[in-house]
Amino acid sequence: HCVNLLPLRSRFDARRKFGEYLSALRQTVLDAFERHQYPFGSLIRKLNLPRNPNRVPLANVTFNVGRLRGRLNFERLAVEVARNPKRFVNFDINFNATETDEDLSLDCYYSTELFDDATITRLLEQFEMLLEKAINNAEQRLFELPLLSEAERRQLLVEWNRNTAEYPRDASVRELFQAQVERTPQAVALICGAERLTYDELNRRADQSANRLRELGVGPETLVGVCLDRSPALVVGLLAILKAGGAYVPLDPAYPQERLAFILEDTRAPVLLTQKSFRDNFKFQNSNLRLVCLDAEDEVHPHCSFRAPCSGLSPDNLAYVIYTSGSTGKPKGVAIEHRSTVAFIHWAKSIFTREELAGVLASTSICFDLSVFELFVPLSCGGTVILADNALQLPGLPARREVTLINTVPSAIAELLRMGGVPESVRTVNLAGEPLSTRMVQQLYNLGTIQKVYDLYGPSEDTTYSTFALRSPNGPATIGRPIANTQVYILDKHLQPMPVGVPGEVCISGDGLARGYLNRPELTTEKFILNPFSDRSGARLYKTGDLARYLPDGNLEFLGRLDHQVKIRGYRIELGEIEAVLGRHPAVGETVVVARQDTPGEKRLVAYVVAKPDTTLKTNEVRDFLKTKLPDYMMVSAFVLLDRLPLTPNGKVDRRALPAPDQNRPDLEEAYTAPRTTTEEALVEIWNEVLGLTKVGIHDNFFELGGHSLLVTQVLTRVREAFRVELSFRRFFEAPAITELAAAIEDLLVREIRELSDEEAERLAGAGDSELLASQRS
């Protein structure tokens, strides 16, 4: 066996006792010895395994055992076995055990391209501990055998989570804002376009609306829906609900009616704050729902007091309920209390200076919890909230030069960098929701004006952020350490802590944890469990489903997911929810949805669909069906029709065998129409490049072709370069077809020509544009 490599296949069940496992392993080794003459090379060829010149296929770790019997005697010379260090190894790790009459020794050789000395030393110490404990008690189950010394266990569970900090545990979010109003009543609290509100003005408006809500019965534990556009009324409405003692439930006006109806039914919200233009969004039957339009004078009565209402609010009451994607086909509401929100705000105030929070860009929808930072952190410390529809609007904001901090997702900041849209006033950038590359960090610091780039991580179930890292230009990619009063554990499925460097599930405990999922007690019990490492009564642990590992310095490295949840442009999406909705279409038999990245940096949703027998499946009909059920960010970009789904030998869908969607124009309701003018031809070429397609019709809807807001930015940038005109986001969303965009571009060009001076017109005429000028200036 020293000449021929013997691969061993061991079936590992962590619930087995060590003695039982050892007996089974012994038999496996004996069976392998009986077949030791079968060449290892022949086995590799038989299995048709891919070859890599730098690594041996099939087996990456070897274990050799040698025996050295008797003593060597050279008269008066002292003799000992010499261990000759290897300078090259074919395997990732090679263990050599040598047995003599006196002892058993173990040498370890390893690839320095994969491991450092500290990692291997740790591995050997853990192996030694494992053997000692197993030999002393062979009746222990494998998952019960400790890999960590007491010192290592204490470091992982206690020392790296020692971050207790004081904060006002009895305060509420409304009290933090009220205290700031009293400190700086005339400071600017909110900027929206050209409109500015001081703390005192914002407070008085919120108090008046809060008193109206109190008249309607809103108080502690009352859930109030909020469906407003991004205007000062939005911030007024949120503060009014909190001041009345209620908890806000964000609703995006772009959501399909079915989703809006489900959330309002699930929350049993008696009141909905909205505006007159959105009334039609809520035509569905809900006799118990009272709509209050903040832009209607008769809704917020003039007689309502401007004084802060008394609500009897306690820190244990709900502050908000945010709905996230749910794997069962329905969204789930994450319920966050005031104490958790106050703990988070207080941590943020301890990390970010007043100068950094002087002008915070608030560009995230209130349906996502990044907005909690953008709104309530600056309003609790005297900063200014600068409201925008989205982060990509920043370059065109009137107050762009007052923005000091951007809080967004990496995909959005990538577009801002590409378009040169980060103002020189910005000093700090917070990035969350997606992995943050070292290259992007370097690009931000290379601007010369950015002083800090933070990498933040956290699920909605832990009040926005759980860990943070101040990234350096050339430092490693890490999500850092837990924020104050938060504990993070990396555990296996048996809730045992994983050693440094070993991946496991991210489990979070601390003051930021949500109360649970609204009206989902079974799911709450499954995901929020008792914390086995805490001595605090009732302490809980949230199992995130995220995969990470601890690095030797105590920082965390994020590695992905344990399930099929994905993040696209910062949106948290359960693929199972899309699959469940697709499965309700009468012509869909089987379906699987995956997130593909066929183009670098561009992740998109692709649905693979098998039609039911004797049915005709049209993708444009399926797309229209999804639009009535799911929000835009969960819309599938491409459909692939299959005769059957590829399966693994175990009968599960083989996701790696799913084909990439082709680059042809998708099946749309609108018939293909070729471009007719030079402007349309130029736009078709731009769309093909941005969308990765080979054929686009002039009447095709950009978003039905797989487009989204970040790609809109690329289109607008290329339009600016090609035509030297500025098209706004709003104009694009109002006219997302090439014919409409071409007309808008030509209209802008005509206006510019008509405004030319005579000297400019003569210069252009000399360049060959005389006919165009004559026709447009007449």
N, C-alpha and C positions, 0 to 999 in steps of 0.2 A: 503493500500500500504506500510505501514511500516513493515508489517509482510512478505508479499510476494514481491519479487523483480519484478519490471516491466521494462523489456527491451524496449527501444524506438529506432525505426529505423527512422532516419532523412535523407532525400535526400537533399544533400547540393549542391547548384549551386552558385558559387561565384559571378555570374553576377546578381543574384536576389537582389532586394532592401531589406533592413533589415526589413521594415514593412511587406512586403509580406512574407518573410521567417518566421517571428514571428507568423503571422496568420496561416500559414501552420503547424508550429510546435505546436501551441495551439491545432489544430484539431487532430494532431497525438497523443498528450497527452490525450485528451478526449477520443479518440477511444481506447487507451490502458487501460484507467480506466474502460471502459465498459467490458473489458475482464480480469479484475484484479484477478478474482478467478481462472484462469487457473494457476496451480502451475508452478513455474520457473523450478523445477527439471524435470517435465514432458516435458517441452519445450526442455530442453537439451537432454533428451533421444530421443525425436522425431527427433531432428536435427542430432542425432548421432555424437555429437561433441567430439573430443578427450579430455580426462580428465587430469588435472595436479593438484596434491595434494596441490601445493603452490599457485594456482591461480584459480579464478572463471571463468569458460568458458563463452564465448559470451560477457559479460560485464566486462570491467576493470575499469570503472569510474562510480561512483554512485553519485546521487544528491538527497538529502533528504530535505524536507521542513516541518518545524514545526511551529505551532502558539502558542503563549503564551499570552492569553488575560487577562486583568485586572491586579491589583496590589495585591501583598501579603502584609498584614498589621499585624504586630506583635507589636502593641503599640509603644513603644519607640525604637524598634530595627530597624536598617537599613538593608534592604534586597536587594540582587541582585542575578541574576541567576548565578549559579556556573557551570563552564565548566570543566568537568572532562576529562583530557587528556587520550586518548586511548593508550593502550600499544601494541595493535595488531590490524591490519586491514586485511580484507579478499581481499581487492581490491587494485589496484595500487594507486588510488586516491579516497577519499571519501569526498564529499562536504556536509556539513550540514548547511542549512539556517534556521535561527530562526527569526520569526517575532513577535515583541512585539508592545505595543501601541506607544512606542517612536521611535523605529528604526527597521532596518533589519540587522542582523549580519550574517556573514558567517565564519564557521570554516572549516578547511581543514586538513584531516588526510591522511597520505601517507606512502607508503612502503619505509622504509629507505634503503632497498636493491636496489631500483631502482632510488631514488631521494635523493638529499641532501637539506638542508634547504634553501640555496641560490637559487636553481632552483625553488622550490615551491614559495618562496617569489617573485621571478621574475614573475612567472605564475600568481599569485594573483594580482600583480600590473598591469600586462597587461590585465587581465580580467576586473579589475576596469576601466581602461582607455577605453576598448572596450565598456563597458556598458554606460559610460558617453557620448562617441561620438555617439553611436547608438541612445540613447534616445533623444539627442539633434537634431538629423537629421535622422529620420527613412527612408528618401528617398535615403540615400546613398546606393550604391551597397556594398555587403558584402566584396568584395576584396578591396574596398576603405577605409574601416574602419581601423584606425591605431591600431596596437598592441604595437607600440613603443612610448615612450616618446621622446621629442625633444633631451634630453640628450643621450638616448640610440641610437637614429637614428644617431646623430652626431658621437657617438663612432664607430658605425659600418661602416658608410660611409666615415668619415673623419679621425678620430683619428687613427684608426687601418690601415689606408691607407696613413698615413703621412710619406712618405719616399722619397721625392724629393731629388735628388742628381745631382750635376753638372757632365757633361761629354762632350767630344768634339763633339757637335751636327753637326758640319760641316765636320767631318772627315769621311773617308771610311775605310774599312777593310784593303785595300792595303796600305793606309797611316800609319796605326798602325804597320803593319809589316815592312814597309820601315824605319820607325823611329827606330824600334828595331835593324834593320840591321846596321844602322849608330851608334847605341850605343854599340853593341857587335858583330862586324863583324866576329871575330874569335871564338866565342862561338859555341858549337855544337847545331845545330837547330834540326837535324833529325837523328834518328838511325833506321836502318832497317836491321835486321840480323847483319852481320859483317860490313856493310857499314855505314859510318858517314859523314854527310854534315854539314859544318859550315853555319852560317847565310849568309855569303858572297857568298859561293858556291851555296847555295839554291837560293839565290836572283838572281845571274847571270844566272843560268839555267832558272829560271822563267821569267826573262826579255827577254831572247832570244826567248823563246816560245811565250811570249806575243807579241813581235814584229812580229813574224810569223802570229799570229792571227790577228793583226792589218792589215797586208797585205791582209788577207782574208776578211776584212771588219767588223771584230768584234769590237764593241764599246758599249756605254751605251745602255741598254735595249736589247742587243743581247743575246739570250739564246744559250748556248753552251753545248752540251752533253758531259758527261765524263764517259767512260767505260774502266777502267784500273784495273789491279790487285793491291794488296796492296804492292806497291814498292815505292821508292822515286819518280818515275815518277808521281804517283798519287798526291802527295803533290805539286810537280812542276806544274802539269797541273792545279790544282785548283787555285794556286797563279797566274799562267799565265793568266787564264781567268779573274780574278779580276783585274790584272794589265792592261789588255787590255781594261777594262771597261765593260766587259760582265758579265753575270750571269751564274753560272754553274748549270747544270741539271744532278744529279747523275743517273747512269744506272748500275744496277748490271749485270755482265756478265752471271750470273746464271738465270736471268729472261728468261721466254719463249719469243720467237721471237714476238708473237702477242702483248705482253705487251711492249716490246721495241719499236715496230713499232707504237703503240698507243701513247706512251709518245713523241717520236720524231715528230709524226704528230701533236700532240696537241700543242707542244711548237714551231713548225715550225723552229726548230733549223737548221741553215745553215751549222754548223760545228760540228763535233763530234771528241773529243780527245779520242784515243784508242791505241791499240797496234796490231802488226801484227797477233798474235795468236787469236785475237777476230774478225778479219775481217768477218769471216763466220757468225758471229752472226747478221750481218747487210746486208744479201743478199736480203732482201725484197726491193721492188721497191720504191725508194725515190730519184728521179733524182736531187733534189735540195740539197741533203746532201753531204757535203765534209768531207771525213774521213782523219784525220791527225794522223798518227801513231808516237807516241813519241819515239819509239824504232827504227825508220827508219831514217837513217842519211839524206836521201834526202828530208824528210818531213819538218824538222826544218833546214832551209838553213843555211850553215856556215856563209853566209854574213849577217845574221840577227844580229842586234846590241845587245850588252849586256847592253845597257843603258835602264833605265825605260822609257816605252813609254808614251806619252801624250795621254790621253783618253777623257778629258773633263767630267770626272765622277763627279756626285753630290751625296750627301747622300740620296737623294730621289730615286736614281736608284736602280734597283734590284741587289741583291748579289747572291741569289740562289733561285731555285724552287725545292722543294722536294715533290715527289708524295706519297700520303697516300691512304690507302684503301678507296673506295667509295661505299656507300650503293646501288647505282644504277647499279652496275656491272662493272663500270669503275673507275680507280683511279683518284684522283683529285690532282692538283698541288697547293701547298701552296707557295705563292710568298712573299719572305722576302726581305726588302730593307736594304741598308747599314746602315742607321741611327739606325734601330732596332738592327742590329747585333753589331754595335759599342756600343750601350747602354748596351747590354747584356755582352759584353767583359769587359767593364769598371766596371760593377757591380762585375763580377767574380774577377777582379784584386783587388777590394777593400775588398773582403772576403777572398780570398786565398793568402797566403804569397808566396814570391819568393821561399822559401825553399820547400813549398808544390808543387809548379808548376815546380820544378827543373827537374823532370822526369815524364811526364804524359803518361800513357799507352793509346795509340790510337788504340783501338781494335774494335770500332763500325763501321759498314759499313757507307759510306758517304751517303747512301740512307736514313739514319735516323739521326735526328738532334742532338743526343747526340754527334755526330762527330764534330759539330761546336765548342763545348766546348773543345774537345780533341785536335783539330788542331789549332784553331785560338787564344784561350786564352794563351797557353804557348808561341806561336810564337809572341805574342804581349808584352810579358814581360820578354823575355830572357830565357825561359825554353826550355826543350828538349822534342820533340815529339818522343816517342818510339813506332814504328809501329808494329802491330801484326795482323794476320788474324782474330783472335778472342781472347777474354779474357782468354779462357781455354788454350791458347798457352803459357801463361805467365811463368809457371814453366820451360819451355824449352828454353826461349829466352836468347841469349848471354848477353843481357843488363838487365836481370831481377833484378839484384842487384842495378840498377840505377833508378828503378821505385819508385817514391815517392807518386804518386797519381793514384788511379784506379777509373775510371768513367764508371760504367756499370749497369746492371740490377740485382736485388736480386737473380734470379734463377741462374745466372752465378757465382755470388760470393758464393752462396751455394755450387756449385760444387768445386770451388777453395778451400773453407774451408774443404770440405769433403776429397779432395785429398792432403791437406796440402800444397797448392800451392801459398800462399800469402807470398812474400818475406819479410824479416825483414826490408828492406829499406822503405817499404810502411808506410806512416804516416797518410794518409787521404784516405777515401773511400767515393766516391759519388755514391749513389744508386737512381735510378729513373726508371720509366716505369712500376713498379709493386708495390703493397703494401709491406711495409718493416716491418717485425715482430720485436717485442721487443727481441725475442729469438735470431734472427740473429744479432741484434745490440750487444747483450751481447756476442755472440760468437766472434765477431770481436774484441771487447775490451779485451776479455779474452786472445787473442793472446799476449797481453803485449806490442806490438810495435805500435799498432794503436792508434793514439791520437785523431782523429776526425772521426765521421761517420755522413755524411749528408744525409738527406732524401729530395729529390728534386722532384718537381711536375711541370708539364707544358705541354700543347699541342704544336704541331708543329706550330700552328697558332699564338703562342706567343713567337717565337724565343727561343726554347729549354726549358728554365725553367721560371716559374712564381712565385713559392714560394720555400722556403727552410727552413729546420730545422736542427739544430745541435743536433743530438739525444744523450741522455745520456744513460748509461748502463741499468738503470731501469726506465727510463722515459716513459711517455705515447706515443703511436703511433700517430704521428702528422706530417703533411706536412708543419707546421710552418706558416710563414707570407710572404707577398709579397716581392719580390726582389725590389731593388731601381727603382723608376719611374714606378711602376706597381701597379694597384689597383685591388683588388679582392672583389667581392660582392657575397653574397649568397642570391638569389632571388627566389620568386615563379614565376609561369607562367605569372603573371600579372606585373612582374618586381618590386614587392614590396619587400623590404628587410626583411629577416626572422630574428626573434629574436635569441639571443644566444641559442645554443643547438637544434635549429629546423632545420632539413635538407632542403636544397634547391639547385637550380642549381648554379654551379660555373660560374660566369660571370666575364670576365677579361677586363680591360682597361689599357691603358698606352703606353709607347714608344716602347714596344716590339711587338705590334700587326702587323700581316702580312698585306700586301696591300689587300689581298683577295685570292680567288681561280682563277687561271689562266683560262681565257675563260669561266668562270662560273658566270656571273653577277647575275643571280637569286639566286644562292646558296650563293654568297657573301652577297647580300642584306638580305637574310634570317638569316645568322649567325652573320654578323657584322652589328650591329645596332647603332643608335646614343646613346650616354651615357646620360641618363636623370639626372645623379647626378653630371655632370661636368659643370663647368662654362666656360670651354675652347671651343672655337668654333670648331666644326667639330670633337670633341672627340668621339671615338667609343667604343663599348662594344662587346666583343666576347662571344657568348653563347656556352659553351663547351659541354653541355650534361652530364657533370660529376655531381655527387651528393656529397655534403659535408655539414658541419655545423661548425659554429664558437663555440669554447670553451670559457668558462668564462675569460680565460687569454688572449684572442685575437688570439690564434693559431687556425689553421684549422684542422679538422679531415675529411679525405677522406672516403667516404662511398660506392662508386661504380658508376654505370651508370644509366641514365634515359632511355636508349634505349638498343639495342642489340649489341653495339660495345663492343669488348672485348680486353684484353691485354693478349698475350701468349708469355712468355719468353721475354717480353718487346716490342713485335711487336703489333702495333695497327691494329686491324682487324675488318672490318665491315662484320658481318655475312651475311648481305644482298647481298654483292658483291659475296660471294661464292654461295649463293642460286641462284642469277641471272645467274651465269655461269653454274651451274648445270642444271638450267631450260632450257638451250639451247641445252642440249643433247637430241637427237631425241627419246630416250626411256624413259626419265624421265618425269613423269606427275606432281607430287607434291613433294616438298622437303622442309625440314627445317634443318638448321645447328645450333648446340649448342656447347658451350664450357663446357665440363664435367670434373669433378675432382673426378673420382672414386677411384683413388689412392692418398693418401695425398701428396700434393706438386707437383702433376703431372697433369696439366691441358692440355687437348687435344681437338681437333675438331672432332665432330662426326656428320655425315650426315644421316638423316632419309629420305628415298626415297620411293615414291610410283611410280611404273612403269605405263606407259600408257597402256590402254587396248590392248590386242593382241600383246604385245611386250615382248621380253625376255631381261631382264636387267642383265648384268654381271658387277659386281663391279670392276673387273680389267679393263674393257673397260672404265668405268666411271672415274676411277683413271687416266688412260692414257689420257683421254679427258681433265681432269683438269690440268694435267701437261703441256699441250700446252697453257693454258690460265693464270695460276696463279703462283706466285713465291712459292718457297719451303715452306716458313713459313706460307703460307695460305693453304697448302695441308691438306686434311681431313685424320685423322689417322684411322678412322674406319667408315664403312658403315653399316647401319641397314635397311634391306628391310622390308617394312610394306605393308599390304593390304590397310590401310587407316591411315591418321594422326589423332591422338586423338584431339578432339575439346572441348572447354569450352561451357557452355550454350549460350554464346554470339557468337559462331561460329568461335572463334579464336583458333589457335593451342594451345593446352594445353601442354606447354613445360615440366611441372612437371610430366606429365603422360607418357613421352617418356621413353621406357625401356633402361636400360644400355646395351651396346654392350657386346656380350659374349666374352669369352677368347679363342675361337677357332681361328685357323689359318684363316686369311681372304682369300677370293677367289682371287687367283693370277693366272697370265698366266702361270707361271712356275709350273709344276706338283710337288707334294710333293715327296721328296727323304729323306729317313732316314739316320742318321749318320752311317759311315762305320768304323771309326777309333776312338781311345780313345780321340784324340785331338778334333775331330768333336763332339763327345758326350759331352765333357766338354764345348765346345762353345755353343752347343744347350742348355745346362742347364743354362749357363750364359744369353743367349738371352731370354729364357723363363722368368727368374727372372726379368730382366731389363724391358722387354716389357710387362710383365703381361700376357703372353700367355701360352697355355698348349701344343702347338705343333708347331715346327718350322722345316722347311726343310733346307737341307744344301745348296740348290741353291737359297733360298729366299733372296730377297733384303732387307736389314735392314730398309731402309727408306720407302719401300712399306708396311712394317709391322707396321708402325707408329713411327719409330725411328726418332730422331733428334740429333742435335749436343751435347746437354747436356747429352743425354742418351749414346752417343758415349763415353763420358768421363767415365761413369760408367762401360761400357764394357771394356775399355782399362785398368781401374784400376783393375778390376777383372781378366783380362788376365795377368796383371803384377803379381798379387798375386798367380794365379794358375800355371803359367808357368815360372815366373821370367824372362820375356823378356819385352822389351820396344817396343811397336808398336806406330808409329806416327799417328797423325790425318790424314795426307795426305795419308798414306798407307791404312788406314781404308776407307777413302772416295773413293780411287781408287779401292778398293776390298771389297765392302760391303756385301759379301755373305760368308757363313761359310766355304765353300770349299776353297775359295781364302784366307781367314784369316788363316785357318788351315795350308795351304801351306806356308804362310808367317811366321807363328810361328815356324813351323818345320824347315824352312830355317834358321831362326835366331838361333834356338837351335843347328843345325848342325854346324853353324859357330862358336858358342861358344865352342862346344865340340872340334872342330879342333884346337882351339886356347889354349886349356888347356895344362898346363905343365905336364910332366910325373908324378910328384908327385901328382898333382890333379887328374889325370886320374886313378892312382893306388888307391887313396882314394875312388873315385866314384865306381871303379870296385869292391872294397871290400864291397860297399853298395848294390851290386846286379845289377849294370848297365854295366857289362862287355861286353855283346853281343852288346848293342847299341854303346858302345865306340869303340869296335873293328870294327864294320861296318862303323862308321862314321870317324874314324881316319885313315883308310886304304887308 
